[in-house]
Amino acid sequence: MVKPRRKASQAAKKTAEKEVTPVLLVLAGEMYYGLLSFILSLNKFVLLLTVTCGLHQLSDDDDIPTLRSNLLSWYDINKRDLPWRQQLKNPDVNQRAYAVWVSEMMLQQTQVATVIDYYNRWMEKWPTVQKLATASLEEVNEMWSGLGYYSRGRRLHEGAQKVVKELDGQMPSTAASLLKELPGVGRYTAGAIASISYSQVTGVVDGNVIRVLSRLRVIGAESTSPQVTEVMWSLADHLVDSERPGDFNQAMMELGATVCTPKNPSCGECPVRGLCRAYQQVETEKKKSANKLENMLTKKVEPPCSVQDIEDVVKGCSFCLPKEEPWDSSLGVMNYPRKAKKKPPREEKTAVAIVSCAAGSETKFLIVQRPETGLLAGLWEFPSVQLDSQSETRKSLIDSYLKETIGLTFGDVERRTHVGEVVHIFSHIHQTYMVETFDVECDGQDGGMGKQEAPPCRWVTRSELQGAALSTTMRKVFKAYEASKSRSQHPAIGNSTGAKVSNKRKRKSSSDNGDKKKQMALDSFFKPRGVKTKA
């Protein structure tokens, strides 16, 4: 009689454990994020303690309210009419968040002028997160083609599917939940969506904001360092307007993009120049120069300057301009921000084969799909192989790839032509594509037929190629191919020697125009009119 009770108690215990385990996991997760937030807060506090002067802070009593008021007033008048901002009037908050999400992902490392057309076409095809979730990755890659940084489109697609499948179609509404739930969404993007779409009072820090804050508070330390990054976020969170957080964040970015630009900033048009320490330093330098000039002209002894130099005020501060890179008067406010020197991109070479065949009245081209991971993941390209072997020549490597992997029989090659080199610079790679063409006989069948496991292959027409998910680099390669084709068909158009043609005008010598008057002697210009010189 005891054993059944023991079994029953054991079963009940297991059931209880199963019920308690998810709760414990949730509690553990909350404790983890709570601890992480505490560590980040403590880190910010410690970092702020390292600031040894008050130049990098703003006064709560006067400076911050003035900055908010001036900046928002300027933004209301001068903000650009951008398509994603029109969505902010949409009463559907979920739709607003989706629109901001798409625009912010596209705007990463990409100029506004480039993004506008892509954004409009994207929203026309996938106006809601539900529509995007039903799209294929191939469609997304095709739409993103030419925009660069292709993982952004893939992350958008993955995020949309997660929102629909796991979050009941509702976008996360806080910066913390956006950061946690959506793939590819970082601290900046999460803050932008939360503040602009949901009016969460949180700051944002991007390149434009870094530039504005660096100049406002003369932060001359390396702007990409972890210490400066945390100070920037602390300042952004402290400055953001509690009543209009989304507009304030957009105003900061707008100011950096249109007025406080990296080069040739328009300080005279800046609504917050009265609070800008870098601008004040420029004005101080101007006054000192004017005083020196005046004293030199009047031969007066220059009195001690009543305005204390910023260098003197911030001596020893870890967030001011470093001693080895002091203030440069010729740069003015462009002394800020200071960026770390970029590492030179590594040099790589890739052999590219444009394989084409005649298909009736059209020409078809062979393209293969790149692996699902790594650079340009999932995109289509012309058969390519990286030249990483010193012992093998370009010709042997590309021939081996075409034969063994793609299954190209070289007996079918009717003509092989060298096109030239195409250079493309990625953020970290200086890539040189060595391009040649292969005109072959083909049966029009898609798919690789090589001895090795071949990547997905297909034959496409010229019009299909334009709509395919090709990277910008491959479009440059194809453009070079078409130019080479045009030159071969019309050799008189190009320079047959391959040398660069100079467009500079040749200065004519005086002997070329014998009928023109000779140059007059200098003293003849000082003769009174009507008075002839003696022969």
ROGU-539830 format. One record per residue (C-alpha): residue in three letters; residue number from 1; x, y, z. Coordinates in steps of 0.05 Angstrom, whole numbers, m for minus. Layout:
REM ROGU-539830
Ala,NUM,X,Y,Z
...
REM end
This chain:
REM ROGU-539830
Met,1,0,0,0
Val,2,58,47,12
Lys,3,90,40,m57
Pro,4,31,68,m96
Arg,5,31,129,m50
Arg,6,106,138,m61
Lys,7,95,133,m136
Ala,8,38,183,m132
Ser,9,80,231,m91
Gln,10,138,224,m140
Ala,11,91,237,m199
Ala,12,63,298,m163
Lys,13,133,323,m149
Lys,14,153,316,m222
Thr,15,90,352,m244
Ala,16,105,408,m195
Glu,17,176,412,m220
Lys,18,152,419,m291
Glu,19,105,475,m271
Val,20,157,511,m229
Thr,21,214,506,m280
Pro,22,186,556,m330
Val,23,171,605,m274
Leu,24,242,598,m248
Leu,25,269,609,m318
Val,26,229,673,m326
Leu,27,252,697,m257
Ala,28,324,680,m275
Gly,29,317,719,m340
Glu,30,289,779,m304
Met,31,344,776,m252
Tyr,32,396,772,m308
Tyr,33,370,833,m345
Gly,34,362,870,m279
Leu,35,434,854,m260
Leu,36,457,875,m330
Ser,37,421,941,m324
Phe,38,452,953,m256
Ile,39,522,938,m282
Leu,40,512,986,m341
Ser,41,486,1040,m294
Leu,42,545,1030,m247
Asn,43,592,1032,m307
Lys,44,562,1098,m329
Phe,45,570,1127,m259
Val,46,643,1106,m256
Leu,47,656,1135,m325
Leu,48,624,1201,m308
Leu,49,668,1206,m247
Thr,50,729,1205,m292
Val,51,708,1272,m323
Thr,52,752,1323,m289
Cys,53,720,1387,m313
Gly,54,652,1417,m321
Leu,55,659,1435,m395
His,56,627,1369,m416
Gln,57,563,1378,m376
Leu,58,501,1421,m386
Ser,59,466,1461,m332
Asp,60,397,1436,m312
Asp,61,376,1506,m291
Asp,62,385,1542,m357
Asp,63,425,1507,m411
Ile,64,382,1445,m420
Pro,65,314,1480,m424
Thr,66,343,1531,m473
Leu,67,374,1477,m516
Arg,68,308,1438,m519
Ser,69,267,1499,m535
Asn,70,313,1527,m589
Leu,71,325,1459,m621
Leu,72,252,1439,m625
Ser,73,231,1507,m651
Trp,74,283,1502,m706
Tyr,75,263,1430,m722
Asp,76,189,1448,m729
Ile,77,207,1498,m783
Asn,78,266,1465,m818
Lys,79,254,1390,m815
Arg,80,258,1353,m881
Asp,81,196,1322,m912
Leu,82,216,1249,m910
Pro,83,168,1192,m928
Trp,84,176,1154,m863
Arg,85,158,1216,m823
Gln,86,90,1217,m857
Gln,87,75,1151,m823
Leu,88,80,1185,m755
Lys,89,10,1213,m765
Asn,90,m17,1142,m771
Pro,91,m62,1127,m712
Asp,92,m41,1054,m715
Val,93,19,1054,m668
Asn,94,41,985,m692
Gln,95,44,1012,m763
Arg,96,84,1072,m740
Ala,97,134,1028,m706
Tyr,98,141,984,m768
Ala,99,153,1044,m813
Val,100,206,1073,m767
Trp,101,239,1004,m760
Val,102,245,997,m836
Ser,103,272,1067,m845
Glu,104,323,1062,m789
Met,105,349,996,m815
Met,106,357,1025,m884
Leu,107,390,1088,m859
Gln,108,447,1051,m824
Gln,109,511,1070,m861
Thr,110,469,1096,m920
Gln,111,451,1167,m941
Val,112,380,1193,m938
Ala,113,377,1209,m1012
Thr,114,394,1137,m1029
Val,115,344,1107,m980
Ile,116,282,1146,m1001
Asp,117,269,1107,m1065
Tyr,118,284,1040,m1032
Tyr,119,238,1056,m974
Asn,120,180,1077,m1019
Arg,121,185,1014,m1061
Trp,122,192,970,m998
Met,123,130,1000,m964
Glu,124,90,995,m1028
Lys,125,105,921,m1033
Trp,126,103,904,m958
Pro,127,62,959,m924
Thr,128,55,920,m859
Val,129,97,874,m817
Gln,130,48,818,m833
Lys,131,60,827,m908
Leu,132,135,826,m899
Ala,133,131,762,m858
Thr,134,99,725,m918
Ala,135,155,746,m966
Ser,136,211,700,m986
Leu,137,283,717,m970
Glu,138,297,717,m1044
Glu,139,245,773,m1054
Val,140,275,812,m997
Asn,141,345,806,m1026
Glu,142,320,828,m1094
Met,143,287,889,m1063
Trp,144,350,906,m1023
Ser,145,397,896,m1082
Gly,146,443,956,m1090
Leu,147,430,984,m1020
Gly,148,490,949,m989
Tyr,149,501,917,m921
Tyr,150,453,862,m941
Ser,151,447,830,m873
Arg,152,401,888,m854
Gly,153,347,864,m901
Arg,154,354,793,m877
Arg,155,347,816,m805
Leu,156,285,856,m821
His,157,254,794,m853
Glu,158,272,750,m794
Gly,159,245,802,m745
Ala,160,179,808,m782
Gln,161,169,733,m780
Lys,162,183,732,m706
Val,163,134,789,m693
Val,164,79,752,m730
Lys,165,93,682,m704
Glu,166,115,695,m632
Leu,167,89,764,m614
Asp,168,18,760,m642
Gly,169,36,812,m696
Gln,170,50,867,m645
Met,171,115,905,m647
Pro,172,153,910,m581
Ser,173,139,978,m550
Thr,174,199,994,m507
Ala,175,273,1002,m521
Ala,176,290,943,m477
Ser,177,240,896,m510
Leu,178,259,918,m580
Leu,179,332,905,m564
Lys,180,314,837,m536
Glu,181,264,812,m587
Leu,182,283,838,m656
Pro,183,345,810,m691
Gly,184,393,863,m718
Val,185,364,917,m673
Gly,186,418,951,m631
Arg,187,416,1003,m578
Tyr,188,408,1062,m625
Thr,189,353,1031,m668
Ala,190,315,1008,m607
Gly,191,317,1078,m577
Ala,192,296,1110,m642
Ile,193,235,1064,m651
Ala,194,214,1070,m578
Ser,195,220,1146,m575
Ile,196,193,1163,m644
Ser,197,136,1112,m647
Tyr,198,117,1103,m573
Ser,199,142,1169,m542
Gln,200,187,1133,m493
Val,201,233,1183,m460
Thr,202,300,1155,m481
Gly,203,358,1185,m518
Val,204,392,1161,m581
Val,205,464,1163,m604
Asp,206,485,1158,m676
Gly,207,541,1191,m716
Asn,208,502,1256,m723
Val,209,487,1260,m648
Ile,210,559,1244,m631
Arg,211,583,1302,m674
Val,212,533,1351,m644
Leu,213,547,1331,m572
Ser,214,622,1330,m583
Arg,215,621,1402,m607
Leu,216,570,1426,m557
Arg,217,611,1399,m499
Val,218,681,1399,m531
Ile,219,691,1324,m521
Gly,220,758,1313,m555
Ala,221,773,1241,m534
Glu,222,766,1186,m586
Ser,223,692,1185,m602
Thr,224,689,1110,m614
Ser,225,720,1090,m547
Pro,226,674,1054,m497
Gln,227,684,1110,m446
Val,228,663,1165,m493
Thr,229,605,1123,m520
Glu,230,576,1116,m450
Val,231,584,1190,m436
Met,232,548,1205,m502
Trp,233,490,1160,m482
Ser,234,487,1191,m413
Leu,235,484,1261,m443
Ala,236,431,1240,m495
Asp,237,387,1210,m441
His,238,396,1272,m398
Leu,239,379,1321,m453
Val,240,319,1287,m486
Asp,241,254,1326,m479
Ser,242,203,1289,m437
Glu,243,143,1318,m474
Arg,244,169,1307,m545
Pro,245,224,1254,m541
Gly,246,215,1229,m612
Asp,247,217,1299,m642
Phe,248,277,1318,m599
Asn,249,317,1257,m621
Gln,250,300,1270,m694
Ala,251,318,1343,m685
Met,252,387,1325,m657
Met,253,399,1279,m717
Glu,254,371,1330,m766
Leu,255,418,1384,m738
Gly,256,478,1338,m747
Ala,257,457,1318,m817
Thr,258,441,1388,m845
Val,259,477,1441,m803
Cys,260,529,1411,m756
Thr,261,560,1372,m814
Pro,262,627,1337,m813
Lys,263,657,1387,m861
Asn,264,639,1461,m872
Pro,265,587,1465,m816
Ser,266,537,1523,m819
Cys,267,549,1550,m749
Gly,268,513,1615,m767
Glu,269,448,1576,m777
Cys,270,455,1533,m715
Pro,271,398,1544,m664
Val,272,442,1522,m605
Arg,273,507,1557,m622
Gly,274,500,1600,m560
Leu,275,510,1537,m519
Cys,276,565,1507,m563
Arg,277,633,1507,m529
Ala,278,669,1492,m594
Tyr,279,636,1553,m626
Gln,280,655,1595,m566
Gln,281,727,1573,m574
Val,282,726,1595,m647
Glu,283,699,1663,m627
Thr,284,752,1669,m572
Glu,285,807,1654,m623
Lys,286,779,1707,m669
Lys,287,780,1759,m614
Lys,288,851,1742,m595
Ser,289,874,1747,m667
Ala,290,839,1814,m676
Asn,291,869,1841,m612
Lys,292,939,1819,m633
Leu,293,931,1853,m701
Glu,294,905,1917,m669
Asn,295,963,1918,m619
Met,296,1013,1907,m675
Leu,297,984,1966,m714
Thr,298,981,2012,m654
Lys,299,1046,1985,m623
Lys,300,1011,1973,m558
Val,301,1031,1919,m508
Glu,302,979,1864,m508
Pro,303,944,1859,m441
Pro,304,931,1791,m409
Cys,305,871,1758,m443
Ser,306,808,1763,m401
Val,307,778,1701,m432
Gln,308,810,1637,m406
Asp,309,831,1587,m459
Ile,310,793,1521,m460
Glu,311,860,1485,m459
Asp,312,876,1517,m392
Val,313,807,1502,m363
Val,314,808,1428,m381
Lys,315,880,1412,m365
Gly,316,885,1339,m345
Cys,317,814,1320,m366
Ser,318,810,1252,m400
Phe,319,753,1275,m445
Cys,320,785,1337,m473
Leu,321,831,1343,m533
Pro,322,894,1301,m521
Lys,323,960,1338,m512
Glu,324,990,1304,m573
Glu,325,932,1330,m616
Pro,326,917,1401,m591
Trp,327,867,1451,m617
Asp,328,878,1469,m690
Ser,329,853,1539,m705
Ser,330,847,1524,m779
Leu,331,794,1470,m765
Gly,332,750,1510,m718
Val,333,692,1468,m692
Met,334,715,1412,m737
Asn,335,767,1396,m684
Tyr,336,709,1354,m656
Pro,337,695,1297,m655
Arg,338,762,1260,m657
Lys,339,759,1193,m691
Ala,340,807,1135,m686
Lys,341,851,1124,m747
Lys,342,819,1072,m791
Lys,343,858,1009,m806
Pro,344,873,1003,m880
Pro,345,827,952,m914
Arg,346,859,886,m931
Glu,347,874,873,m1004
Glu,348,838,816,m1038
Lys,349,832,794,m1110
Thr,350,776,753,m1141
Ala,351,770,722,m1210
Val,352,701,731,m1242
Ala,353,674,693,m1302
Ile,354,616,722,m1340
Val,355,590,660,m1375
Ser,356,539,675,m1430
Cys,357,504,637,m1485
Ala,358,457,654,m1541
Ala,359,385,634,m1528
Gly,360,346,651,m1591
Ser,361,346,726,m1600
Glu,362,369,738,m1528
Thr,363,433,727,m1489
Lys,364,431,689,m1423
Phe,365,480,695,m1366
Leu,366,499,643,m1314
Ile,367,493,666,m1241
Val,368,506,627,m1177
Gln,369,481,639,m1107
Arg,370,529,656,m1050
Pro,371,529,617,m984
Glu,372,476,634,m933
Thr,373,529,661,m885
Gly,374,586,710,m892
Leu,375,596,770,m937
Leu,376,538,783,m985
Ala,377,502,722,m958
Gly,378,448,692,m1003
Leu,379,459,740,m1060
Trp,380,471,720,m1132
Glu,381,535,733,m1171
Phe,382,574,713,m1232
Pro,383,618,651,m1220
Ser,384,675,676,m1177
Val,385,734,649,m1139
Gln,386,780,685,m1091
Leu,387,853,686,m1111
Asp,388,884,665,m1045
Ser,389,936,617,m1073
Gln,390,1003,643,m1095
Ser,391,1022,578,m1129
Glu,392,964,577,m1178
Thr,393,949,628,m1231
Arg,394,883,664,m1239
Lys,395,868,624,m1302
Ser,396,879,556,m1271
Leu,397,836,574,m1209
Ile,398,776,600,m1248
Asp,399,782,543,m1298
Ser,400,782,491,m1242
Tyr,401,722,524,m1208
Leu,402,681,527,m1272
Lys,403,698,455,m1290
Glu,404,695,420,m1223
Thr,405,641,460,m1187
Ile,406,597,490,m1241
Gly,407,606,434,m1291
Leu,408,627,477,m1350
Thr,409,658,437,m1407
Phe,410,712,479,m1440
Gly,411,699,444,m1506
Asp,412,635,485,m1507
Val,413,672,551,m1500
Glu,414,667,589,m1565
Arg,415,705,651,m1543
Arg,416,742,674,m1481
Thr,417,757,748,m1471
His,418,792,788,m1418
Val,419,750,847,m1395
Gly,420,794,881,m1344
Glu,421,794,897,m1270
Val,422,738,926,m1227
Val,423,754,955,m1159
His,424,704,958,m1102
Ile,425,720,980,m1031
Phe,426,680,949,m975
Ser,427,685,976,m904
His,428,743,929,m889
Ile,429,764,899,m957
His,430,796,931,m1018
Gln,431,771,881,m1070
Thr,432,796,876,m1141
Tyr,433,754,835,m1189
Met,434,792,807,m1249
Val,435,738,797,m1301
Glu,436,735,755,m1364
Thr,437,679,728,m1408
Phe,438,662,658,m1433
Asp,439,616,652,m1492
Val,440,590,581,m1491
Glu,441,539,535,m1520
Cys,442,486,519,m1468
Asp,443,421,480,m1461
Gly,444,389,532,m1416
Gln,445,384,483,m1357
Asp,446,391,513,m1287
Gly,447,432,481,m1232
Gly,448,504,461,m1226
Met,449,528,396,m1259
Gly,450,599,394,m1231
Lys,451,633,336,m1196
Gln,452,632,373,m1130
Glu,453,570,397,m1093
Ala,454,551,458,m1134
Pro,455,516,521,m1108
Pro,456,448,539,m1137
Cys,457,457,562,m1209
Arg,458,410,591,m1261
Trp,459,411,623,m1329
Val,460,379,692,m1334
Thr,461,365,741,m1389
Arg,462,392,812,m1387
Ser,463,325,839,m1361
Glu,464,320,783,m1309
Leu,465,391,800,m1287
Gln,466,371,872,m1273
Gly,467,316,848,m1225
Ala,468,357,794,m1192
Ala,469,386,799,m1122
Leu,470,455,820,m1147
Ser,471,503,859,m1103
Thr,472,528,928,m1123
Thr,473,596,898,m1138
Met,474,568,849,m1189
Arg,475,528,905,m1222
Lys,476,594,944,m1229
Val,477,625,881,m1260
Phe,478,568,874,m1310
Lys,479,573,948,m1327
Ala,480,647,938,m1343
Tyr,481,628,877,m1386
Glu,482,578,918,m1426
Ala,483,628,974,m1436
Ser,484,680,924,m1461
Lys,485,628,893,m1507
Ser,486,611,962,m1535
Arg,487,684,978,m1547
Ser,488,696,912,m1584
Gln,489,636,925,m1629
His,490,654,998,m1641
Pro,491,730,1003,m1635
Ala,492,732,1074,m1662
Ile,493,695,1098,m1599
Gly,494,749,1079,m1550
Asn,495,823,1090,m1548
Ser,496,853,1029,m1581
Thr,497,919,1036,m1544
Gly,498,884,1032,m1477
Ala,499,919,1096,m1454
Lys,500,881,1149,m1417
Val,501,856,1205,m1461
Ser,502,870,1274,m1434
Asn,503,815,1325,m1440
Lys,504,859,1384,m1421
Arg,505,862,1441,m1470
Lys,506,928,1456,m1502
Arg,507,949,1528,m1489
Lys,508,959,1564,m1554
Ser,509,1025,1599,m1565
Ser,510,1029,1669,m1591
Ser,511,1056,1643,m1657
Asp,512,990,1608,m1669
Asn,513,955,1674,m1678
Gly,514,1001,1718,m1718
Asp,515,946,1766,m1736
Lys,516,935,1786,m1663
Lys,517,969,1846,m1630
Lys,518,1034,1834,m1596
Gln,519,1038,1841,m1521
Met,520,1047,1914,m1500
Ala,521,1105,1938,m1458
Leu,522,1088,1953,m1386
Asp,523,1105,2027,m1390
Ser,524,1056,2036,m1447
Phe,525,999,2026,m1398
Phe,526,1020,2090,m1362
Lys,527,1021,2135,m1423
Pro,528,965,2186,m1426
Arg,529,912,2172,m1477
Gly,530,922,2206,m1544
Val,531,997,2213,m1534
Lys,532,1037,2173,m1584
Thr,533,1104,2145,m1568
Lys,534,1163,2164,m1610
Ala,535,1187,2115,m1662
REM end
